[in-house]
């Protein structure tokens, strides 16, 4: 039991980063998702069978928990008819004053560019570059085949480069 | 992965920034969660005392509303199935009162007819005893039907609508549900496919007298019937039972009731009256419903006298006379040498306004090019033979009882209409089992037509469309038309007796064998055979759907078309396509075997002819079975 706590604590920083990515860099939502995922692991509702490394298992739980939370929010928004209100698609980075202070410009560009990728591509790139996962481990977390994860990785990487390059050129032109 | 260092650096920078905002590991919360089982947490989260209170309050409110609804519904009758049933029964009673009144009137009529029959039976008329017994049985059947209907109406009034087997009175919701479910459980009749085929019932009444050949009839509004026996040159008035008859016009010359020397059509005129051509004066006599001459009427153009009597002439909705015009000819002079000449390939349909003395052409019907051959006959006289190509498609026409004029187009079997209001329209093609003719079929048809023509010529030209000019003063050889021509009470297709220069007569009969298989009359003065009578043009790829004289108009606003071919004819019966005024083929009527239509009465009454030429023809009356839906 104590070992489980220790494992969770050991991966807490990485888990929070992954939860942020799954919640589109919404810190409050990421915190809730992370706590819920921890509770599931501790309750035994999510059991680690030892077939993969623990971090991959934990990230899978966090991803599913984030997905459920996102679905619940969508249902709640539908029932409250808030979807009928005109709300432009929110960018991945919350443009709060605090976010502007905390994030530097490079990170904000990266988050904005990641927001333009598909969810699979974004997740694969995050796991590989942010969490130093191998592509096979990333595929394990995402529940897809290695070949599929590799395709998402290559395409996402090329797309991300293109977006970042365009933004850089646009910024230079603006100057 | 060497080239990905830039991306990796960006992500690491992002990770470092995220780490600055990382929350502490929630160890206390995890410990607390470990001390509290998941089930109790979930219970507290979702089934709090407030939630219980809310759910309980909702249930109580729902029960109260339901109880109030049930009480109000049961006591006030609002939305009550019982009240709805009462309303329905009231409406039904109002509707059936009219039926009851009609039944009462029908009973009175039945009583009168019964007393009439009894009186006749007492008179000891043995000849009509069989028909009287039959009529008596029919009367009993009708009375039984009337009693059944009456009893049914009484039962419906006295008994409420059937309830479901459960005792549900007082529970409107349940009752309504039960009634709805019961209604849904009723079997739904399957929709009918295709055109229904109606077998015309066997005749219920038949004349004892025979006729030489019926050329149309007219049923008056009182049920009596004027029958035009063109073969015997008589017009006979029958009563409603067809049992008693009175000859109102006969062949005796020189009297005021003389039929005349030639077969003449009986053209329906206004009301019960009819037009009857008076050949010497070339005017039209107006006969009333009893066959008496009321007055004479001059046509706007005297030369049209023969045209009026050559087709199914009738009156339109405006009281104008619609008739088939004569085929335009290149000239009235007939060459004396054997030769042929082509004539127009269509015939105009004319409309004469008898008040304003105007004639206009309202349409044309296709007729194959006619050939006329003139040569001296064997006895040194001059004869002209008119022939048509029987292999080409033709159009037909008829005036419906509502005044609309129908043109049945033979090339594609559709109907063009001039409605009673004057508007023209075309309705879609009628269904027909088209038979494609291959080259072999065409050759076979051509050969058979030629062989048939030669046989006809060798036997004196029966059943051919022809004309013979007799010499001046020669005894009239134009006999009566066949016993049944297929035309109805509107006059039919009489022989057009033409008088040229006062000394020549022309006889025209249809090439198409008379309906019912009655042969045309043979000519006594036979011409030598013309081996080259018909130069049949290219045979059409499809067999023509209709022939000449194939349309009839009944008294109920329908058009009856006799197609050349019908797979529904089991034993040689005639099967008619019946088209309503909207141009819809709504039923096919199969006649009893060996019968042909002689005319129509109102309400689906059909007059038929039966018999043969040797023993004479009988007139029969039958009635179409009631239709499930109105043909409109």
Contacts between the chains, C-beta under 8 A, distances in Angstrom:
chain1	res1	chain2	res2	distance
A	1	B	34	7.7
A	5	B	27	7.1
A	5	B	30	6.6
A	8	B	25	7.1
A	8	B	30	7.6
A	9	B	25	4.7
A	9	B	27	7.3
A	12	B	22	7.4
A	12	B	25	4.6
A	13	B	19	5.8
A	13	B	22	5.5
A	16	B	18	6.8
A	16	B	22	4.9
A	16	B	23	6.8
A	17	B	15	5.7
A	17	B	18	4.9
A	17	B	19	7.5
A	20	B	18	5.7
A	27	B	21	5.9
A	31	B	23	5.3
A	34	B	23	7.8
A	35	B	26	5.6
A	35	B	29	6.5
A	38	B	26	6.8
A	38	B	30	5.9
A	39	B	30	7.3
A	39	B	33	5.2
A	42	B	30	5.8
A	42	B	33	6.0
A	42	B	34	5.9
A	43	B	33	7.2
A	43	B	38	4.8
A	45	B	38	7.2
A	102	B	17	6.5
A	102	B	20	7.0
A	102	B	21	6.6
A	103	B	17	6.1
A	104	B	13	7.5
A	104	B	17	7.1
A	106	B	10	6.2
A	106	B	13	6.0
A	107	B	10	7.5
A	107	B	13	5.9
A	107	B	14	4.7
A	107	B	17	5.3
A	110	B	10	4.8
A	110	B	11	7.2
A	110	B	13	7.9
A	110	B	14	5.7
A	111	B	14	7.1
A	125	B	7	7.6
A	125	B	11	7.8
A	126	B	11	7.4
A	129	B	4	7.2
A	129	B	7	5.5
A	129	B	8	5.1
A	129	B	10	7.9
A	129	B	11	3.9
A	129	B	12	8.0
A	130	B	11	4.4
A	130	B	12	7.7
A	130	B	14	6.8
A	130	B	15	5.5
A	157	B	4	7.0
A	157	B	7	6.8
A	160	B	7	6.8
A	161	B	7	7.4
A	164	B	10	8.0
